[in-house]
Amino acid sequence: MKFTDSVIAEIEEKIGYVFSEKNRLIQAFVRRSYVNENGGVCNEELEFLGDNALSYAAARLLSDRTTIGLSYGERLFSGKSDCVFAHRRNSLWIKFEESERELSEQKTGLVRRETLAAAIDRLDVAKYLEMSRGDVEGEVDKEEKVKEDLFEAIVGAVAYDSDWNGDQIFNTVKKMLRPDELLDSDFGSYRDYEKELRAAVKNFKAQGVNMKLSIRDCNDRNCYPEHSCICSIESLKISHSAMRRANSKKAARNRAAKVVLEYIAKMERIEEDILSTVGEPELEKAINQVQELWQKGIIEMPVYTYMQVKDDSKTNNEAVEEAFNIKLRDDCWMVTLCIDGFGSLTMYGKSKKDCKKHASYAFLKSIVFGKEYLTPNIKGNTAGAKK
């Protein structure tokens, strides 16, 4: 009999959970082939439970790692930067440092077969599997699929034994999986993104592009993980900042640099897509050009918000009038165009349509030709294009 009291205690120590009913842990190690020869109950039901419990735990792990809380009154939109500074605790809203696509890729990496099999190897518990004689001779316990099933069955056993205690499931998966090590190392395929980013910036400068790079550590012991880094680039055509957290300064810097590198590549692709899809930006066609880019999935949905300008002391009339060559009156309008991933820009004009047209045109021109086509920043707004 493999499962002596000492073996059970060893496994419980490795997974961080003590079972109230030890038979539930034993069942997690019983394969169907063993049951076919000897009778009993296999671990397939626990695999089903564990698959769903693991999905919950992985989502919670990523949430804890990337969530930034937003207190009441703070803006959800942060311009061209995905770096939002706010305390996570006691927040009313939730915002992630990373996109849904990035989180989905990380979740897939955490629960994929190779990851779970590697965790079982590190825990060294596959040797306790109960299998048929044929499986033993065929060394089935060395197959990744079998190890994946065992991982899920153990998690399922914990879920069932703990009466689906979310904290216990989370803690067990975290101890078994060591997710921070996996995520910080890009699942073992480490690349020095900071070095690559510095090389890319150097290449831009060699081509005559005035690009500034800033990488700054900003540790916060009240956050998890503790180490964080802000990485920023600034040029006429590209402006972006990213904050990422990790368990070490090096990992945090590397994760932040990766985001900025991906943004540079994205902007270069979008510039090519704009020119190949809608051609050169044209003022009279700008609204339709932006709409077409959205419909073809090149940019996120453009959101226009309108406000009638009031000629009062709250508006810096002289700055606005000089920048936009327009005399502000009560019948003037301003429109703010927001596109996720690009920030926002504001235009003033004599009508809603005029504002919308020039805001769309400004967006296209700034992506293709750079920020020299944008007017100066006015009263905290990212201003629109010169006429």
Backbone torsions as a table, in degrees:
resi	resn	phi	psi	omega
1	MET	NA	121.2	-177.5
2	LYS	-70.6	-36.4	-166.5
3	PHE	-92.4	76.4	171.8
4	THR	-80.1	170.7	179.7
5	ASP	-60.2	-36.5	-178.9
6	SER	-69.2	-36.8	178.1
7	VAL	-66.2	-45.0	178.9
8	ILE	-60.9	-43.7	179.5
9	ALA	-63.7	-37.8	179.1
10	GLU	-62.7	-46.2	-179.4
11	ILE	-65.9	-42.3	179.2
12	GLU	-60.7	-38.1	178.0
13	GLU	-64.8	-41.1	-176.9
14	LYS	-69.4	-32.9	-177.3
15	ILE	-98.0	-9.2	176.4
16	GLY	76.6	31.8	179.2
17	TYR	-149.3	135.4	177.3
18	VAL	-106.2	121.5	-175.1
19	PHE	-79.0	139.3	173.1
20	SER	-76.7	-31.9	175.4
21	GLU	-120.6	105.7	-173.6
22	LYS	-63.6	-28.4	-179.0
23	ASN	-61.8	-24.6	178.4
24	ARG	-69.0	-37.3	175.2
25	LEU	-67.6	-42.7	-179.8
26	ILE	-61.5	-40.6	-179.7
27	GLN	-59.7	-33.2	-178.7
28	ALA	-61.8	-19.7	-176.8
29	PHE	-101.2	2.2	-175.3
30	VAL	-97.2	115.2	178.6
31	ARG	-86.0	158.4	-177.9
32	ARG	-60.0	-35.6	-178.9
33	SER	-60.1	-36.6	177.7
34	TYR	-67.1	-41.3	-179.9
35	VAL	-65.1	-37.4	180.0
36	ASN	-62.6	-29.7	-179.9
37	GLU	-91.5	-33.3	-169.4
38	ASN	-122.0	-7.3	-176.4
39	GLY	81.8	175.2	179.2
40	GLY	109.8	-157.7	-177.0
41	VAL	-125.5	132.3	-177.9
42	CYS	-91.2	-177.1	-174.0
43	ASN	-95.8	7.9	-173.5
44	GLU	-65.0	-37.4	177.9
45	GLU	-64.0	-38.8	178.5
46	LEU	-68.7	-32.8	175.3
47	GLU	-58.9	-43.8	179.9
48	PHE	-61.3	-47.1	179.0
49	LEU	-63.2	-43.0	-177.4
50	GLY	-65.9	-34.9	178.6
51	ASP	-59.4	-44.1	-179.5
52	ASN	-74.0	-38.7	177.9
53	ALA	-65.2	-37.0	179.4
54	LEU	-65.8	-39.0	178.3
55	SER	-61.2	-42.7	177.2
56	TYR	-62.5	-47.2	-176.4
57	ALA	-64.1	-40.1	179.7
58	ALA	-64.2	-41.9	178.3
59	ALA	-63.5	-40.0	179.7
60	ARG	-69.1	-37.7	177.3
61	LEU	-60.1	-44.8	-180.0
62	LEU	-69.2	-34.6	178.0
63	SER	-63.7	-46.6	179.4
64	ASP	-61.7	-33.4	-174.7
65	ARG	-79.8	-30.4	-170.1
66	THR	-120.9	-3.3	-175.5
67	THR	-76.5	135.9	169.7
68	ILE	-121.1	122.2	178.6
69	GLY	-75.1	150.8	176.6
70	LEU	-122.5	117.6	-179.8
71	SER	-76.7	164.5	-178.0
72	TYR	-57.9	133.2	176.5
73	GLY	93.9	-11.9	178.3
74	GLU	-81.8	146.3	-178.0
75	ARG	-74.6	134.8	176.2
76	LEU	-74.6	-27.6	-176.1
77	PHE	-97.8	131.7	-173.2
78	SER	-122.6	29.2	177.1
79	GLY	70.0	-143.5	-176.0
80	LYS	-80.1	1.8	-179.5
81	SER	-107.8	140.6	173.6
82	ASP	-95.5	16.7	-178.3
83	CYS	-97.6	107.4	-178.6
84	VAL	-117.7	123.4	-177.5
85	PHE	-96.6	115.2	177.5
86	ALA	-163.7	155.5	178.7
87	HIS	-80.4	140.5	-176.2
88	ARG	-77.8	-37.1	-175.0
89	ARG	-71.1	146.6	176.3
90	ASN	57.6	30.7	-180.0
91	SER	-89.7	155.1	179.8
92	LEU	-92.5	-29.9	-178.6
93	TRP	-119.1	170.0	179.5
94	ILE	-128.1	138.9	175.4
95	LYS	-142.6	139.0	178.4
96	PHE	-98.3	146.9	173.7
97	GLU	-66.1	-29.6	-173.3
98	GLU	-113.3	158.5	-177.9
99	SER	-73.6	164.9	177.1
100	GLU	-60.0	-37.4	179.5
101	ARG	-63.8	-45.0	179.2
102	GLU	-62.4	-43.0	179.9
103	LEU	-65.3	-39.5	179.0
104	SER	-63.7	-40.5	178.5
105	GLU	-64.8	-40.6	179.1
106	GLN	-67.8	-40.2	178.3
107	LYS	-63.0	-42.8	177.8
108	THR	-60.1	-41.2	178.9
109	GLY	-64.1	-36.6	-178.4
110	LEU	-69.6	-33.8	-172.8
111	VAL	-106.3	4.8	-179.0
112	ARG	-71.3	163.0	-173.5
113	ARG	-58.5	-45.6	-176.3
114	GLU	-62.3	-37.8	-179.3
115	THR	-66.6	-46.2	-178.6
116	LEU	-67.7	-38.6	178.7
117	ALA	-64.7	-40.0	178.7
118	ALA	-64.6	-35.5	178.0
119	ALA	-65.5	-40.7	178.0
120	ILE	-64.4	-38.8	176.7
121	ASP	-61.8	-43.8	-179.2
122	ARG	-65.6	-38.3	178.8
123	LEU	-73.2	-22.9	178.9
124	ASP	57.2	54.6	179.8
125	VAL	-120.8	-4.4	179.4
126	ALA	-64.3	-23.1	-179.6
127	LYS	-64.6	-14.8	-179.2
128	TYR	-94.4	4.1	179.7
129	LEU	-62.3	138.4	173.5
130	GLU	-95.3	114.7	-174.5
131	MET	-133.5	167.1	175.8
132	SER	-71.4	166.5	179.2
133	ARG	-61.7	-37.1	179.7
134	GLY	-65.4	-40.0	178.3
135	ASP	-66.5	-37.2	179.3
136	VAL	-65.0	-45.6	179.7
137	GLU	-64.9	-35.4	179.7
138	GLY	-83.7	2.0	179.8
139	GLU	51.1	46.4	-179.5
140	VAL	-62.6	-27.4	-177.7
141	ASP	-65.5	-9.3	177.5
142	LYS	-92.7	-4.8	-179.6
143	GLU	-78.6	141.0	-178.7
144	GLU	-62.4	-37.6	-179.6
145	LYS	-61.7	-40.1	179.7
146	VAL	-66.9	-40.6	178.4
147	LYS	-67.6	-38.6	175.8
148	GLU	-60.1	-46.1	178.4
149	ASP	-59.6	-40.5	-179.7
150	LEU	-64.7	-44.1	178.2
151	PHE	-57.1	-50.0	-179.0
152	GLU	-63.6	-37.5	179.8
153	ALA	-65.7	-39.9	178.0
154	ILE	-63.4	-45.2	178.5
155	VAL	-63.1	-39.4	177.4
156	GLY	-63.2	-38.5	178.8
157	ALA	-65.4	-39.8	177.2
158	VAL	-65.1	-42.6	180.0
159	ALA	-60.4	-45.8	-177.3
160	TYR	-69.9	-43.9	-177.1
161	ASP	-67.0	-32.8	-178.3
162	SER	-89.0	6.0	-176.5
163	ASP	57.8	44.2	176.7
164	TRP	56.6	46.2	174.9
165	ASN	-75.4	111.5	-174.4
166	GLY	-59.5	-41.8	-179.5
167	ASP	-64.4	-39.7	-178.7
168	GLN	-69.1	-41.9	176.8
169	ILE	-59.5	-46.9	-179.4
170	PHE	-58.8	-48.6	-177.4
171	ASN	-64.9	-38.3	179.3
172	THR	-66.1	-47.7	179.6
173	VAL	-62.0	-40.3	179.9
174	LYS	-63.0	-41.7	179.8
175	LYS	-69.0	-39.9	-178.5
176	MET	-73.4	-35.7	-169.5
177	LEU	-94.3	-29.7	-173.5
178	ARG	51.4	60.5	-172.1
179	PRO	-63.0	-34.6	-177.9
180	ASP	-62.7	-40.6	177.9
181	GLU	-62.6	-40.7	-179.6
182	LEU	-66.0	-46.3	-175.9
183	LEU	-71.2	-39.6	-179.9
184	ASP	-65.6	-27.6	-178.0
185	SER	-102.2	13.5	-176.6
186	ASP	52.6	44.7	178.5
187	PHE	58.0	40.1	174.7
188	GLY	90.0	-13.6	-179.6
189	SER	-100.4	67.5	-172.5
190	TYR	-68.4	134.1	171.6
191	ARG	-127.1	143.7	-179.9
192	ASP	-86.6	83.7	-176.8
193	TYR	-68.5	-31.4	177.8
194	GLU	-62.9	-43.1	178.0
195	LYS	-63.6	-42.2	179.3
196	GLU	-64.2	-39.5	179.7
197	LEU	-65.8	-43.6	178.8
198	ARG	-62.3	-37.2	177.7
199	ALA	-66.9	-38.9	179.3
200	ALA	-64.9	-42.4	178.4
201	VAL	-64.0	-41.5	177.6
202	LYS	-61.2	-37.7	178.5
203	ASN	-67.4	-39.9	176.5
204	PHE	-60.3	-45.2	-179.2
205	LYS	-63.3	-36.3	178.3
206	ALA	-64.3	-26.0	178.4
207	GLN	-90.3	6.7	177.3
208	GLY	90.3	8.1	179.2
209	VAL	-89.0	123.0	179.7
210	ASN	-82.6	94.0	-177.9
211	MET	-116.9	131.9	178.0
212	LYS	-104.9	138.4	179.1
213	LEU	-123.2	133.9	177.5
214	SER	-133.7	126.8	175.7
215	ILE	-126.3	115.9	-171.7
216	ARG	-132.7	126.5	175.6
217	ASP	-77.2	139.2	179.0
218	CYS	-145.9	78.3	-174.9
219	ASN	-71.3	141.7	177.2
220	ASP	-134.7	107.5	-175.8
221	ARG	-71.3	-7.3	177.2
222	ASN	-89.3	-5.3	-177.6
223	CYS	-107.6	160.8	174.5
224	TYR	-125.3	130.9	-11.2
225	PRO	-66.4	166.8	-169.2
226	GLU	-72.0	-40.8	-173.4
227	HIS	-87.0	136.6	179.0
228	SER	-140.9	159.7	-177.4
229	CYS	-146.7	141.3	174.2
230	ILE	-110.2	125.2	178.6
231	CYS	-118.3	128.4	-175.7
232	SER	-135.5	145.0	170.4
233	ILE	-128.9	151.6	-178.2
234	GLU	-147.8	123.3	172.2
235	SER	-148.7	-179.0	-179.8
236	LEU	-64.3	-31.8	-175.0
237	LYS	-105.5	-20.4	-175.8
238	ILE	-131.6	130.5	176.1
239	SER	-144.5	118.8	-175.3
240	HIS	-157.9	146.4	174.9
241	SER	-134.6	148.0	177.5
242	ALA	-143.1	136.4	172.7
243	MET	-112.9	130.9	177.6
244	ARG	-133.7	151.1	-178.3
245	ARG	-118.5	151.1	179.0
246	ALA	-160.2	-179.1	-177.4
247	ASN	-86.6	-1.3	176.4
248	SER	-147.4	157.6	178.5
249	LYS	-61.1	-43.5	-178.1
250	LYS	-60.4	-44.4	-179.2
251	ALA	-67.1	-39.7	179.0
252	ALA	-63.8	-42.9	178.7
253	ARG	-64.1	-39.8	-178.5
254	ASN	-67.2	-40.2	-179.4
255	ARG	-67.8	-40.5	179.0
256	ALA	-66.9	-41.0	178.7
257	ALA	-64.0	-36.2	178.2
258	LYS	-60.5	-43.4	-179.7
259	VAL	-62.2	-43.2	-178.8
260	VAL	-68.2	-39.7	176.3
261	LEU	-59.9	-44.6	179.3
262	GLU	-64.3	-34.5	178.6
263	TYR	-67.0	-41.8	177.8
264	ILE	-59.3	-46.5	179.3
265	ALA	-62.4	-39.9	179.6
266	LYS	-63.0	-45.2	-178.6
267	MET	-64.8	-37.3	177.4
268	GLU	-65.3	-39.2	177.9
269	ARG	-67.0	-42.2	-177.5
270	ILE	-65.8	-38.7	177.0
271	GLU	-59.0	-44.5	178.1
272	GLU	-65.3	-40.4	-179.2
273	ASP	-65.3	-39.1	179.6
274	ILE	-61.6	-47.9	-177.4
275	LEU	-67.0	-38.2	-178.1
276	SER	-79.3	-24.9	-176.1
277	THR	-91.2	-49.1	-175.7
278	VAL	-118.1	-4.0	178.9
279	GLY	79.1	-164.0	178.8
280	GLU	-61.9	139.6	176.1
281	PRO	-59.5	134.5	177.9
282	GLU	-128.6	132.8	-174.7
283	LEU	-56.2	-48.4	-174.8
284	GLU	-71.9	-20.6	-178.9
285	LYS	-105.8	1.3	-168.7
286	ALA	-59.2	-42.8	-178.8
287	ILE	-60.0	-47.0	179.9
288	ASN	-68.1	-33.1	178.8
289	GLN	-65.2	-43.9	177.7
290	VAL	-64.1	-41.5	179.3
291	GLN	-61.5	-40.6	-179.4
292	GLU	-66.9	-38.9	178.2
293	LEU	-62.2	-39.0	177.6
294	TRP	-67.6	-46.0	-178.1
295	GLN	-61.8	-29.0	-179.5
296	LYS	-92.6	6.2	174.0
297	GLY	76.8	15.3	-179.8
298	ILE	-79.5	-36.1	176.3
299	ILE	-128.1	164.6	174.4
300	GLU	-74.7	169.8	-176.1
301	MET	-61.3	126.7	176.4
302	PRO	-73.9	135.4	179.9
303	VAL	-119.7	121.2	179.5
304	TYR	-106.2	131.3	174.0
305	THR	-122.5	140.4	-172.6
306	TYR	-117.4	150.0	175.3
307	MET	-151.3	135.4	177.2
308	GLN	-80.1	132.6	-177.3
309	VAL	-79.1	130.5	176.4
310	LYS	-104.5	129.5	-178.2
311	ASP	-81.9	81.6	-179.6
312	ASP	-138.4	-176.9	-173.2
313	SER	-69.5	-13.4	-178.4
314	LYS	-76.5	-16.6	-177.6
315	THR	-104.0	131.5	176.1
316	ASN	-77.6	80.2	-171.7
317	ASN	-59.2	-42.6	-175.5
318	GLU	-62.6	-43.9	179.9
319	ALA	-65.0	-44.0	179.9
320	VAL	-64.0	-47.4	-176.9
321	GLU	-63.9	-39.5	180.0
322	GLU	-68.0	-42.5	-177.1
323	ALA	-68.5	-38.2	-173.4
324	PHE	-107.3	2.1	178.0
325	ASN	52.7	50.5	-176.7
326	ILE	-144.2	141.8	176.9
327	LYS	-89.8	113.4	-177.0
328	LEU	-71.2	132.5	174.8
329	ARG	-137.8	175.2	-179.2
330	ASP	-65.7	-18.1	-179.1
331	ASP	-97.2	10.1	175.9
332	CYS	-82.5	159.7	-178.0
333	TRP	-130.6	158.8	168.5
334	MET	-134.0	147.5	178.8
335	VAL	-129.5	139.5	175.1
336	THR	-112.9	123.6	178.6
337	LEU	-101.1	123.0	178.0
338	CYS	-117.3	129.3	175.1
339	ILE	-132.4	119.7	-176.3
340	ASP	-55.6	128.6	-179.2
341	GLY	96.2	-12.5	-178.2
342	PHE	-122.2	-13.9	-178.9
343	GLY	93.0	-153.9	-176.9
344	SER	-136.5	154.8	172.9
345	LEU	-142.6	150.2	-174.1
346	THR	-120.0	138.1	177.5
347	MET	-127.5	143.9	173.1
348	TYR	-107.4	149.2	178.6
349	GLY	-168.9	179.7	-176.4
350	LYS	-83.0	-14.1	-179.3
351	SER	-150.3	162.7	177.8
352	LYS	-59.3	-45.7	-176.8
353	LYS	-63.8	-39.8	179.8
354	ASP	-63.4	-43.6	178.2
355	CYS	-62.5	-46.7	-178.1
356	LYS	-61.6	-41.6	-179.5
357	LYS	-62.9	-46.9	-178.0
358	HIS	-71.5	-32.2	176.3
359	ALA	-65.6	-42.8	178.6
360	SER	-63.3	-42.8	-179.8
361	TYR	-64.5	-42.0	179.5
362	ALA	-61.6	-41.8	179.0
363	PHE	-60.0	-49.7	-178.2
364	LEU	-62.4	-43.8	-178.6
365	LYS	-65.9	-37.8	-178.1
366	SER	-68.1	-33.9	179.1
367	ILE	-72.4	-43.2	-173.9
368	VAL	-81.8	-39.2	-171.6
369	PHE	-117.0	-9.5	175.7
370	GLY	104.5	173.0	-171.0
371	LYS	-76.4	-4.0	175.7
372	GLU	-65.8	-12.0	178.3
373	TYR	-91.9	4.3	177.5
374	LEU	-104.6	143.9	178.2
375	THR	-75.6	167.3	-178.9
376	PRO	-61.4	156.4	178.3
377	ASN	-66.1	130.4	-176.1
378	ILE	-124.3	119.7	174.7
379	LYS	51.0	40.0	176.2
380	GLY	83.4	-4.7	177.5
381	ASN	-89.3	144.7	169.8
382	THR	-79.5	109.9	-167.4
383	ALA	-74.6	164.0	-177.4
384	GLY	-90.6	-168.7	-172.8
385	ALA	-83.4	153.1	174.0
386	LYS	-70.1	146.6	177.9
387	LYS	-75.3	NA	NA
